[in-house]
Structure formats: C-alpha cells, structure tokens
Amino acid sequence: MASLQELILDERLESRVRAADRRSRGPDATVVDFTRRAVGLPEAEGLTSAGALRRDAIFRRSLIAADVVAAQIALWFAIVVVGGASVRPAIALAIPIVVLVGKLLGLYDRDELVFHKSTLDEAPKHFQLAGLYTLLAWLLTPVIINGQFERSSGVALWLSAFVLTGALRFTAREIARAVAPAERCLIIGRSGTRMRLAGKLAAARPHTEVVGYLPLGDERRAEGRWQGRERRQRKLQIEDLPELVRQLDVHRVVIIPGEAAPDTMIDAVARAKASGAKVSMLPRMFEVIGSSVEFDDIEGVTVLGVRQFGLSRSSAAIKRMLDIVAAALGLLVLAPLFAVVAVAIKVESNGPVFYRQWRVGRNGRLFRMIKFRSMVRNADELKPELAALNAAGGGLFKIVDDPRMTRVGRVLRRLHLDELPQLFNVLHGEMSLVGPRPLIPDEDNRVDGRFRRRLRLVPGMTGPWQILGPTRVPLTEMVGIDYLYGANWSLWLDVKILLRTIGHVLRRRGL
C-alpha cells in the first residue's frame, strides 16, 4: 500500500496511471495523454473491476453461508433439543427460504455500499429475521417436523436464531475481510479534505487502499493560489475519471463536495457511477442534521424530514430509568471490587481514594465527576509543566504514559477501572451511561456556535467519541461528534455504544 506522502501530488498520481497503462498495453504501446483528451461517460453503468466483483462476492457468499448454518443449527436446537421432536428431510427447503428472506431484508446488499461493515448495526434486522424463521417454522410444521411445534420451541428458535445469526455473521465478515482484496479507493475533493479523509481511513482500518486523489474543480485558480509550485496547472481533471478508474483498478470513488456547485457535484457522481465504480459521498448537510432523517415523497419531489435535536420527554424518562437501574445494579455488583481498589490506592500512596474534578454538565451546570485516583496528589499542579507532552491537542489534554500516574493507577487506567465510580454520578442524575463527554470548564469555553447545543444532553460515562479507539481526536472534532449524537439519538444507538465500549475495553483499546 502506497504511503499518503506518495500520493499528495497529482503529478505522481499521473505517473502511476501511465505506469499502469504501460503494463496493460505493453512496452511499445502509446500511453494515454490525459492532458489532451477528456474521457466521456461510458454507455452502461455497473461494476467493471474484477477485484471489486470478487471482493463483493466473497462477502456476500460468506454472509449467505453464515445465515444458512445459523438457521439450521437454530432449527435443530429448537425442535430436537428443546421440543423433543424430530425433523423431516423437507427441512432442506429451509436453505433457499433463508436466503430469500435475508435478501428481502437487504442483509446481503448493505456491505457493498459502506466502508464499515458492522454486524451490530444489523442486529434489529437479525431480530426480524429470527421472528420470520419462527413464523415460517410454525406455518410449515406438518412439512418439516415430526410432532408438534411447541411454544418453548418457538421461543428457543427465535432467540437462538438471533444470537447465532449475529455471531456467525461477525465471524464470516472477519474471515472475508482477511481473504478479500483491499478496497481500492480514489478520493475526489479539495486537497485538505482529501488528505483528512485518507488519514481517517488509515486510522479506522476498514481494509481499504487509497490509490489516488482527484480535484473536483480547478481549486488552485478558484482560491487564487499562484505561488511557487502552485503555478503549475493540474493535468488530471474530473473528465478523466472513467479512464483513471480503469487504469488504477478503482473499486470505490469517494466524493467530497465541499463548496462545489450542485451541477459540478451531480456531474461527478454521474461520472463515478458510469465509470463502473461504487460511489460514496460526504455531504456537508449531514454535519448539521445528522443521519436520522426520514425521506418523504411529494409527487416525485424528495423531501427530508429532520428530527429535533435532543430527546423528547418520554425518551429522556426511559433513558433516565435505565440509567438508575443499571447504575444501582452496577454499584451493588462491583462493591467488592471497589473495596479492593480502595485498599490498593491507600496502601501505595497517601491521599484520597477518589478524585473529584469539576466538569460542565447539562445546561452548563457544574458538577464534580468522581473517579478512582490514579495519579499523585498534586497532579493538577504539575499539569503546566507537562504541557509539551500533550498528545491530544485541539484543546484537550492527554498524555501517553503520564509520569504523574501511580503504579496502581496504571493498572486502573489499563483496565479502565478508574471510571467506574462515575456510576455514583449516574445514580445522582449528573451523568448518564451514554452521552457527550463532560468537559472541564477550560475546554467548555472553547466550544461555540451550534455545538453549544450538546449541553442540552446529560454527559455520559461513555459516548460516540470514546469508541473511536486509540485515535485522539481534537476538541473541535469531538464536540462535533457529540453534536451528531444528540441529532441522531435513539435507544438502540445507546445500546450499540455500550456494547462497542465493552468490546473496546476487552481489547484494551484507548477510550
């Protein structure tokens, strides 16, 4: 995989295209001159890359196999083990039915459209799929079962099919990700946003390879930058996209519209689709409204229904009830662990067991967030001296291998146990299990504009930015992520964040 530095200049991208063209045409062939000929739109759309077709086929067939195996095991468990009945040879009819139902629910098409192929995001559809299995098994009882389809068998089939489908689909995706070729991407947009997205793809590791960049327009002339190296005109333009896709074997074209005119963006999308590549976009509109929108059709005109920011009264009540129950149970179950940690902290160093720090909560109210003390007593006084070691930047303060930490504190941080006393804040109503990051007053003073609306939500022990893993995001980006959490909130979103937080903790990835 080429490094990002090797792809910065479009002249280097052109040299890669010419090299690919020479390899495909032979040493004596004439190289395509992109500076003189603009490539028109192909006559038909559809994937043309053999690598892209193979990659999609591997993921699709892996998921189909996972669904079939999950359904067969669930049927056998529910009917034979739980129900005490036996199955007939006609049970083989379940295989095409499983594939058909999965196709109707769109479970084999989503992976082709997205970078992040998440099994957890599909869980609601897995629950629907398990319910349909149960209904079909009940309707086809005389055909596939020797005996009765008991109520206990129905419950067992629904639950086991739901669990097995998720588990086997996750395994199938991991295997497919290891076997399938990397997805080759070409990014179209302004230079700064192109590089930023390439960095995000590299950090997220969705098994992609950035093979080149392309401007959406003549961005240098538009910005009036004509200094030094910038005086050279670009040789590759959006009109060359179909030929670039062919020469570089591009699987997916990612378009970043930025401030481009709507006609320019529409033309870029049309050319990308017609070139035989998959298309992804980064629309700026969703930076404000989030992804929780409803598409409405009025006589052929598409209208987006935008949700209000934050939680309704009923949603806030449900969220608070779940917080109280979970925090109370958590404190009860973890009480012995709290005692052990408290003794370890006191034995190693003098000072309090808990560390209390002022944070900004809902509606700007200050509260004292509780954590197990993991540093020396005068840690806050040493902070100015360690400013040069700050790894977060952008208004946040994070130090890798912080010298202020105690030996017990390092263990607590590594196992993420230092955050557990925040359950007291949750029980008191100052925090929630999931929500925006509670900022210290100095950090909060840096937040302005629409991002201040994040204060309408109760801050959380974990949240969308915490599950990004080891990547340290700047304050401006973090509050944007929190803002979108409020714009897209749902109970299922909280459940997903909690489950992913557990996964990150178990893998000991940084929160």
N, C-alpha and C positions, 0 to 999 in steps of 0.2 A: 504494500500500500504506500502510495506516494505521500510524502510529508506535506503539511499545509504550506510550508515555505516554498516548496517546489511548484505550487500551483498559484502563487499570488499574481504573477504577471501573465497577461493574456498572450504575450508573445511565446511564453513557454507552453501554454496550452496549445497554441497553433503548431508548435514543433511536434508535440505529441500526436496531434491529428495527422500531420504529414507523415510521421513515422509509421503510424497505424495504416495509413493509406499505402505506403510503400510495401509494408509487409503483406497486405491483402492483394495488391496488384502485381507485385514482383519488382525486381530491381530496375528493370528497364522501362517501367510504366511511367506515365506522366502523372505528376501529383496534382490533385485538385487545387486550383487557385481560388481561395476564399475571398481574396481582395477584389476580384473582378466579377465573380458570378454569385448571384443570390439564388439560393435553392428554394423552389416553390413548394407548395403543400402537396404531399402525396395524395393519390386518388382515394385511398381507403385507410381507415383507422384500424388499430389493433396492435397488440404486442408483436414486434418483429424480432426482438433479441432472443436467440436460442437460450442464452443464460437466464434471462428473466422468465421465460416459459418453464424452464427446468426448475428454477427456484420456486415458482408458484406451485408447480405440480408436486414437488416434494412436500411442501407444507400442506397442501390440500389432501393429498393421499394419506399423509401421516395423521391428520385430524379425522379423516373418514375411518381409518383403521382403529383409532382410539375410541371413536364413538361406537363402532360395531362391537369391539371387545368389551367395553363398559356395559353396553346393553345386554349382551349375552351373559356376562357374569352376574349382573343385577337380576336378570330374569331367573337364572338358576338359583341364586341365593334366596330370592323371594318365594319362588314356587316350591322348590325342593327342600331347602333347609328350613325356612320359616313355615311354609304352608303344608309341608308333608306330602305334597302331590308329586306327580311326575310330568315330564314334558313329552310332547309328541314330536315326530320327525318334522311336522309342519312348522316347528319353531324356526326352521331355516328361513321362513318367509320374513322373519323379523329383520334380516340383514338389509334387503332393499328398502323396507319401510323406515328403518333407522336413518339411512342415507337420505331418503326423500324428506323426512320430517326435518332433519338437520338443514337440508338445502332450503326448505320453505322458511325456516327461521333465520336464514342468512348466516349460518355458522361456518360456511366454507368460503365466503366471499370477502369477509372483512380483512383478512390478513393481507390480501393483495393491495389494499388501499392505505394501510397505515405502516409506520415505522415500528411503533411499539406494539408488538403482538402479545397483548396481555390476556391471560386466561381469566384473571379475576374480573376484568371488565365485562366478560361474557356471563358471569355467574347468574344474573337474572334469567337469561335465556336458557341456561342449563337447567334451572328450576322449572321453567316452562316445558322444556324437552322431557324431563323426568315425569312431569304430570301427564304429558301426552302419551308417554310409554305406558303409564299405569292405566290410562283410559283405554288405550288400544288393547292392552292385555286383558282387561275386563270384557271388552266387546268381543274379542276373539277367543275367549275361554274354551268354548267347545272345540275349537280347531287346534289349539296349541297346548292344552292342559288336559291331563287325565285326572279328573277330580274337580274340586271347587276352588275358585279364586277367592280366598278368604280376605276379610278386611285387614288382618295382620299382614297378609301377603302384599296387599296394595300399599300399605304404609311402608313396608320394607322395600318394595320395588321403587317407590318414589324417592326415598331417602338414599338408598344405595346407588341408584342410577345418578342422582345429583352429585354425590360425593365422588363416585368412580369416574364420571364424565369429566369433572374438573381435574381430578388427579391425573388421569391418563392423557388428557389434552395438554396439560402442563408438561408432562414427560415427552409427549410426541413433539411438542414445539421445541423443547431443548435438543432433542435428537435431530430434528430437521434443521435447527439453527447451526448445529455442528457439521452437518453433512452438506447443506445447500451452499452454493457460492454466495459471496458477499454481494449485496445490492449496490450496483454502480450508479452513483448519483451525479447529476450536473445541476449546479445551483445558478439561477438567473436572478439578478438584482444588483443593487448598488454594492460597491466594493466593501464598505464597512459591514453591512448586514450580511453579505455573503460569508465573510470570514467569521463573523459571530456565530452564524448558524453552523458552519463547518466545525467550529470548536464545540458547539453543543452536541453535535452528532458524535464527535470523537469522545466526549465525556460520557454520553449516555450509552455508548457501545451497542447500538442496535444492529450490529453486523452489517455496516454499510461502508462503502468506499467512495470518497469524493474524488471524481476523476477530472473535474474541471469546473470553471466558472464562466459566466457569460453576462455582459451588461444587458439590462432591459432597454436601455437607450444610450444615447451619447452623453453619458453622465459628466464627462470632463467638460465638454462645451457648455452643458447646462449649468454647471457650477462656476464657470469662468476660471477654471484652474489651468493655467497655461505656463507653469513654471518648470524649468529643468526638464526632467524625464517626462513630465506630463505633457510636453509639447507633441509627443508622438501620438498620432491618431490610432485608435483601435482598428485592428484588421478584421476581427470577428464580431459579427452583429447578430441580432435575433433572427435575421433572414437565413443565417447559416445553420440554424438549429437542426433541421432534419438530417443534414449531412453530418453534423457533429454527433448526433445520436447514433448514426450508422457507424461512423469511423471509430468512435470511442466505446461502442457497445454499451450505451447508456440504458439502464433499466428504468430509472425514475428521474424526472425533471422536477426540481423544486423551484417554484416561482415566488419571489418576494416583491410584491407590487410597489411598496414604498409610496412615493408621491407620483408615480406614473399615471398618465391619463387613462381613463377607463378603456378607451379604444385600444391603447397600447397593451394593456393587461389582457383584454379579450383576445387580441391577436396572438399574444404569447401563449395563452392557454390553447388556442386553436392549433397553433403550430406544434406545440408539445404533444397534444393528443394525436394529431395527424402524423407525427413523426414515428409513431409506434412505441412510445414510452408511456409509463404511468406518470401521473401528474399529481403533485402536492402543492398546496398554496399556504402562504402565511398572511391571511387577510388582517389588516390593521383594525377593522371594525370589531373583531372579537377580543381585542385587547381591552375594550370598554364594556361590551355586553356579555362577554363570556360565551360558553358553548351551549348553555341551557336556553335554547330558543325553540320556538315552535313555528314550523313552516305552514303558512296558510296560502290558499289559492283562491284568488278572486277573479273569475273569468279569464284565467290564463296568466294573471299577474301574481308573482310570488311576493308574499308579504311576511316579514319576520315578526313574530310576537315575542317581545323581550320581557323577561321576568324582572320584578322589582328586586333591588339589592337587599340582601339580608334575609332574615327569617320572619315568617308570619307568626302570629301569636300561638297558633296551635303547634307549629313546628318548633318554636322556642320552648314550649311547655314539654313536648315529647323529648327534646334534646336534654332539657334540664332533669327530667325524671330519670332518663337513662344515666346521666352523669351521677346523680345521687346514688342510685342503686349500684353502679359499677364502682364508685369511689368507696362506698361503705363496705362492699364485699372485698375490695382490694385491700383496704386497711386492715380488715379482720384477718384475711388470709396471710397477709405479709407482716403481721405483728411480730412473729418470732424473728424474721429476717431483720426487721427494724432494730430489734434489741441487740442482735449480733453486730450489726453495723455500728450502732451507737457505742458499744463497748470497744470495738476496734478503733474508732476515732479517738475516744478518750484515752486509750492506752498509748497510742502513738504520740499524741501532741496535746498540749493544753489548749483550752478554748471550747466553745460551744459545739454541740453535736450538729445543730442545724445552722445553715447560713441563710439569712434573710436579706433580700435585696429589693429595693423599690422598683416597681415596674408600672407601666401605664396600662390600665385595664379598659373595660368597656366605658364608652362615653368620656374617656380621658381621666377617669378616676384612678388615683394611685393606690396600689396595694403592695404588700410585702410578700414576694414569692419565696417559698420555702424549698430548700434543697439540703441534702446532706453536705456538710462542709468537707470539701475535697482539697482545700488549699491551706496555706499557713494563715495565721490570724490577720496579718497585715497585708493581705493580698491586694486589696484595693489601693493601699498606699504605694505599692510597687508598680502599679499599672503604668504611670507615665514613663518610668524607666525602661519598660519593655515595649514601648510603642513601636520600635523599629522591627520587632519580631511579629507584628500583626500579619496574619495570613489571610484574613477575610477582606479587608479593605472596604471601600464604599460606605463607610460609616459604622461598620460592625467591628468588633474586637474579638478575634480568635487567634490563639497561639498554639501551634503544633508542639507537643511535648513541653507544655508550660512549666518553667522551672519553679513556679510557686506551688505546684501540686505536691501533696504528701504521698508517701508510698500507698497508704490505704486509699487516698483519693484517686490515684492512678488506676487502681483496681476497680473502684466505683465507676469512674469515667468509662473504662474499657467495657464494663458490663452494663453501663447505662443505669446503674442503681442510684446514682446521686439525684436523679429526677423524681424518684418515687414519692418523696414527701409532698410533692405538689398535689397529691391526692387530697391533702388537707385543704388546699386552696380550692380544689374542685368541690369538695363537700361544703365549703363555706360559700360557694357561689362566685368566687373571684375568678375562677378559671373553669374551663371545660376540658373534657378529654381531648377533643379535637377543635382546633380554631387557629386564628392568626398567632404569630409569635408575639409574646408580651415583651415589648421593647422597654429598655431603660429610658428615663426622661431625655438624656442627651441624644439618643438615637431617634426618639419620637419627634424631637424638634426639627429633625432633618426631613420629615415626611410632610408633604404639602399636596395641594390640589385634590383631585378625586380620590387619591389614595388615603386621605384622612377618613374616608367612609369606613375603612377597616375597623375603626374604633366603635362602630355600631355593633360589632360582634364581640362575644366573650372570648378572650385569648385562650389558647389551648396548650395542653402538655405536649401534644404533637400536632402536626399540621402538614399541609401540602409541601412546604419548602423543606421540612425536616427529612422527608423520604427521598430527597434527591441524592442521598448517599454522600460520598466523600467530597463532592463538588461544593466549594464555598462560594455562595452567591453574594454579590454586593447588596447593600441595603435597598437601593432603588429597585433592583430586580425582585428582591424578596417581598417587598411591600406590594409589588405588582402581582406576584403570585398569590399573596393573601387576599388582595382585592378580588381576583378572579374566583377564589374560593367562596367569598361571600356572594358573588354574582351567580355561581353555579351550585349553591348549596343544595344538598339533598341528604336524607338519612343514609342512603346507600353510599354516598360519597364519604361520609364519616366512617362507615364500616370498612370501606376499602382502604382508607388512610390508616385506620387502626391495624388492619391485617398486614398492610405493607410495612408499617412501623415494626411490627413483631418480626417480620422477615428480615428487615434491615438490622435489627438488634441481634437476632440469632446469627446473622452473617458478620456481626461486629463491624458494620459499616457506619461511618460517622453520621451523626444526626446534627 
